[in-house]
Amino acid sequence: MNSLKVVFVNTDLVLCKWHTNKDVRAYIRRVYDQVPDPNQVSDPDPNQAKTEAFVDSEQTEACFQAFKECIDAQTDTEFFEKARALDEAYPKIGLYLDTH
């Protein structure tokens, strides 16, 4: 991002919400882990390698929901209130967002 600021000094930066959500969710998953999917059906073929499916943990889902509430805020005041709550509840995520 530094090169954007150098080359396009007076240009506002616009981020894609889909890519931002994707990157933040991936980071949250690394911090709060995923859990084995309880709905996964075991492979009936014993000769085939077993693959294990995972789903987001409750903490991962709650953290990502708090992030989305920030992004979906309708006013600056609402955004900063939601961001403060996110930072207090999930400090590692708040630090990541402040530095990326």
N, C-alpha and C positions, 0 to 999 in steps of 0.2 A: 504494500500500500504506500510505502514511502515514495516510490517512483511516481505514483499518481500525483502526489502533492507537489513534487518537484516539476514535473512536466506540465501538469494542468493546474497551475497555481490558483486560479480564480474559478475553478469548476467545482460544483457540489458533487459529492460522491453519493451515488444511489446504489443500494444493495438489493439484491434479489431476495425476497422473503423466503422463497422455497429453499435456496441454497443456504441462507442463514439458518433456517430451521434444521436443515439436514446436518450442517456442521455442529450446531449447538447440541442437537440430540446425540450425535456421535460422541461428543465430549462428555456429555452427561452419562452416557452408557459406560464410558471408560471409568468414570468416577464412582458411579453407584451400581455398576454391574447389571447383569441380566441373570435371570433364573431359568432353570429348565422348564420347558412348556409342559404343564400337566396334561394337556389335551393331546399330546403326541401319541400316535399309535406305534407300537413297536413293530419293527420290520419282521415279518414272519419267516423270512429266509435266513437261517442261521449262518449260511456261507457268505452272506453279503455283509459288508462293513456296516456297523451301526452308526447312524448319524443322529446327533442329538440337536433338537431345535430349542431355541431359547426365546424368551419373551422379556420385556422390560420389567424390572422390579417395581413395586409400588412406589418406592422412593424416586426411581427414575421417572416414572410417569408424573408424580406430583411435582417434581422439579421442572420438568419440561412444560407442564401446564402453567406453572408460575411464570416461566419465561414467556410463554405465548400470551399470557395476560398483559405482560409489559408491552410486548410488541403490538397488541391490539388496543392499547389505551387510546382513548379519543382526545385527550388533552395532555399538555405537558405536565400539569399537576398530577393527573392520574398516573402517567408514566413514571414520574419520579417516586410517587408513593408505592407503586407496584415494584419498581426496581429496588427500593430500599427494603421492602419486605422480602424480595428474592434474595438480596444480599445477606440479610439477617438469617434467613432460614437455610440458605445454601451458600456459605461464604466462598467455597472453592469455585463455584460457578460464577459468582459475582466478580471474583478476581480474574477469572478467565475472560469474562465479557469486558472488563475494564482494560485488559491488555491486548485484546484481539480486535 
